[in-house]
């Protein structure tokens, strides 16, 4: 597994990193919104931004990217 690099972390905002970690813990967008106090549309926007920055197509891609790049440790 790669160590998280500042280059990888620089791709994402703090809110996106928090969202990635919650996605990896299997929270839904609604649950993430409730847990973080953000609006559902905001969380939806974070997810779309994350998908684009990671160049992946779905939640599985987010999880794989996060683990490989040290953003999330299971």
C-alpha positions in Angstrom: 0.0 0.0 0.0 1.3 3.5 -0.9 1.7 6.0 1.8 -0.4 9.1 1.6 1.5 11.9 -0.1 0.9 15.6 0.2 0.5 15.6 -3.6 -2.5 13.2 -3.3 -4.0 15.1 -0.3 -3.6 18.4 -2.2 -6.1 17.1 -4.7 -8.9 17.2 -2.1 -10.3 19.7 0.3 -10.6 18.8 4.0 -14.3 18.3 3.6 -13.7 16.0 0.6 -11.2 13.9 2.7 -13.7 13.6 5.5 -16.4 12.5 3.0 -14.0 10.0 1.4 -13.3 8.4 4.8 -17.1 8.2 5.6 -17.8 6.7 2.1 -15.2 4.1 2.9 -17.0 3.3 6.1 -20.2 2.7 4.1 -22.1 5.8 5.1 -24.7 7.0 2.6 -24.8 10.5 1.3 -27.7 11.3 3.6 -25.9 9.8 6.6 -22.8 11.8 5.8 -24.8 15.0 5.6 -26.4 14.3 9.0 -23.1 13.3 10.6 -21.2 16.4 9.3 -24.0 18.9 9.5 -23.7 19.6 5.7 -26.6 19.7 3.3 -27.4 16.6 1.2 -26.7 18.6 -2.0 -23.4 19.6 -0.6 -22.4 16.0 0.1 -23.7 15.0 -3.4 -21.4 17.7 -4.8 -18.4 16.5 -2.8 -19.0 13.0 -4.1 -19.1 14.1 -7.7 -16.0 16.2 -7.3 -14.2 13.3 -5.6 -15.2 10.9 -8.5 -13.8 13.4 -11.0 -10.6 14.1 -9.2 -9.9 10.4 -8.6 -11.0 9.6 -12.2 -13.1 6.7 -11.0 -16.8 5.8 -11.8 -18.3 4.6 -8.6 -18.0 4.0 -4.8 -15.9 1.0 -5.3 -13.4 3.1 -7.2 -13.4 5.7 -4.4 -12.6 3.0 -1.8 -9.8 1.4 -3.8 -8.2 4.8 -4.6 -8.5 5.8 -0.9 -6.9 2.6 0.4 -4.1 2.5 -2.3 -3.2 6.2 -1.5 -3.4 5.9 2.2 -6.4 8.2 2.6 -8.3 5.4 4.4 -6.9 2.5 6.4 -9.4 -0.3 6.9 
